[in-house]
Amino acid sequence: MTAGKEWTDDGAVHEIHSLKRRAAKATRPVPIPPVLVRMLREHIRLFGVAPDGRLFRNAAGNYIDASAYGITWGRACEAALTLDEHALELAKRPYDLRHAGISFWLASGVDPAECARRAGQSIQVLFRYYAKFLADARNHANRLIEESMQRWEAPIGDAEGILAESWPGNAPEPLVRAGIPVGDIGSKGAFRLAT
C-alpha cells in the first residue's frame, strides 16, 4: 500500500500492515463475480504473482510507483469514458473505483449491511462516503419515477375502460364498484374522488 513517507512509521513509501482497526492476521473475504475470477486467473497465468503474493508489480518485481498507475489510469480513462463522463470528472483516480463499486452494489439492491461488511466500513461511513452518484443513476431514478407516475394515471381494475371516460361521464356507481371512494359535488352531475 502506498501511503507516502510522511505517513509511515519507518519513512518508507510503502507500508505493510494489517487491515484498518483489525488484528494483524485478520482477513476479509469478499466474493467476486465469475467474470472477474476468470480475469484474475488469466492475469496470474500470464504474469504470475510476486513472492509475497501481490498480483501487480513492476518489471523488477517491486511495488508499482503511483506515477505509473497514474499514467496507465489516464490511458484507460481515455479509452473507456465518453466526453460527457470526462467532463463530469468521473474516475479521476484509481481509488474512485472503490467508491463506484460500492455505489454499484447499493444501486444493485445489495443490503447496505452486506455492502459495509465487504467494504470493511460501518454503515454510517458507507452512506457518508461511498454511496456516490453513478453516471446512469439519475436516468434510472427518472425512469422509476416516470413508471410510478404512469401507474397513477392508468385506471386500476377498469377492464371495460369506463373510468377512462371523461368526467362527469363516469358516474359514481362504477367508481364505487371499482373500489374508488367518491363524493357528490353538486347539481351538475359531476363527481370527485373523495379525499
Contacts in CASP RR format, 6 or more apart in sequence:
PFRMAT RR
TARGET T0000
AUTHOR 0000-0000-0000
METHOD contacts of the structure
MODEL  1
MTAGKEWTDDGAVHEIHSLKRRAAKATRPVPIPPVLVRMLREHIRLFGVA
PDGRLFRNAAGNYIDASAYGITWGRACEAALTLDEHALELAKRPYDLRHA
GISFWLASGVDPAECARRAGQSIQVLFRYYAKFLADARNHANRLIEESMQ
RWEAPIGDAEGILAESWPGNAPEPLVRAGIPVGDIGSKGAFRLAT
1 14 0 8 1.000
1 15 0 8 1.000
1 16 0 8 1.000
1 17 0 8 1.000
2 13 0 8 1.000
2 14 0 8 1.000
2 63 0 8 1.000
2 66 0 8 1.000
3 13 0 8 1.000
3 14 0 8 1.000
3 15 0 8 1.000
4 13 0 8 1.000
5 11 0 8 1.000
5 12 0 8 1.000
5 13 0 8 1.000
7 15 0 8 1.000
8 14 0 8 1.000
8 15 0 8 1.000
9 15 0 8 1.000
13 63 0 8 1.000
14 63 0 8 1.000
18 24 0 8 1.000
18 25 0 8 1.000
18 26 0 8 1.000
19 26 0 8 1.000
19 27 0 8 1.000
19 28 0 8 1.000
19 120 0 8 1.000
20 120 0 8 1.000
22 28 0 8 1.000
28 117 0 8 1.000
28 118 0 8 1.000
28 120 0 8 1.000
30 118 0 8 1.000
31 118 0 8 1.000
32 40 0 8 1.000
40 55 0 8 1.000
43 55 0 8 1.000
44 55 0 8 1.000
47 55 0 8 1.000
49 55 0 8 1.000
50 57 0 8 1.000
50 61 0 8 1.000
54 63 0 8 1.000
56 64 0 8 1.000
57 63 0 8 1.000
57 64 0 8 1.000
58 64 0 8 1.000
58 65 0 8 1.000
58 68 0 8 1.000
69 94 0 8 1.000
70 93 0 8 1.000
70 94 0 8 1.000
73 91 0 8 1.000
73 93 0 8 1.000
73 94 0 8 1.000
77 86 0 8 1.000
77 91 0 8 1.000
81 90 0 8 1.000
81 91 0 8 1.000
85 91 0 8 1.000
85 135 0 8 1.000
88 135 0 8 1.000
90 96 0 8 1.000
90 100 0 8 1.000
90 135 0 8 1.000
91 97 0 8 1.000
91 100 0 8 1.000
98 119 0 8 1.000
98 130 0 8 1.000
99 129 0 8 1.000
99 130 0 8 1.000
99 132 0 8 1.000
100 132 0 8 1.000
100 134 0 8 1.000
102 115 0 8 1.000
102 118 0 8 1.000
102 119 0 8 1.000
102 126 0 8 1.000
102 130 0 8 1.000
102 131 0 8 1.000
103 130 0 8 1.000
103 131 0 8 1.000
103 132 0 8 1.000
103 133 0 8 1.000
103 134 0 8 1.000
103 137 0 8 1.000
104 134 0 8 1.000
105 114 0 8 1.000
105 115 0 8 1.000
105 118 0 8 1.000
106 112 0 8 1.000
106 115 0 8 1.000
106 126 0 8 1.000
106 131 0 8 1.000
107 134 0 8 1.000
107 137 0 8 1.000
107 140 0 8 1.000
112 123 0 8 1.000
112 126 0 8 1.000
112 127 0 8 1.000
113 123 0 8 1.000
115 126 0 8 1.000
115 130 0 8 1.000
116 122 0 8 1.000
116 123 0 8 1.000
116 125 0 8 1.000
116 126 0 8 1.000
119 126 0 8 1.000
119 130 0 8 1.000
121 129 0 8 1.000
121 130 0 8 1.000
155 161 0 8 1.000
155 163 0 8 1.000
155 164 0 8 1.000
155 178 0 8 1.000
156 178 0 8 1.000
157 178 0 8 1.000
158 164 0 8 1.000
158 178 0 8 1.000
162 170 0 8 1.000
162 174 0 8 1.000
163 170 0 8 1.000
163 174 0 8 1.000
163 175 0 8 1.000
163 178 0 8 1.000
163 180 0 8 1.000
164 170 0 8 1.000
167 190 0 8 1.000
167 191 0 8 1.000
168 188 0 8 1.000
168 189 0 8 1.000
168 190 0 8 1.000
168 191 0 8 1.000
170 191 0 8 1.000
171 191 0 8 1.000
172 182 0 8 1.000
172 183 0 8 1.000
172 184 0 8 1.000
172 191 0 8 1.000
175 181 0 8 1.000
175 182 0 8 1.000
175 191 0 8 1.000
175 193 0 8 1.000
176 182 0 8 1.000
180 193 0 8 1.000
181 193 0 8 1.000
181 194 0 8 1.000
182 191 0 8 1.000
182 192 0 8 1.000
182 193 0 8 1.000
182 194 0 8 1.000
183 191 0 8 1.000
183 192 0 8 1.000
183 193 0 8 1.000
183 194 0 8 1.000
184 191 0 8 1.000
185 191 0 8 1.000
185 192 0 8 1.000
END
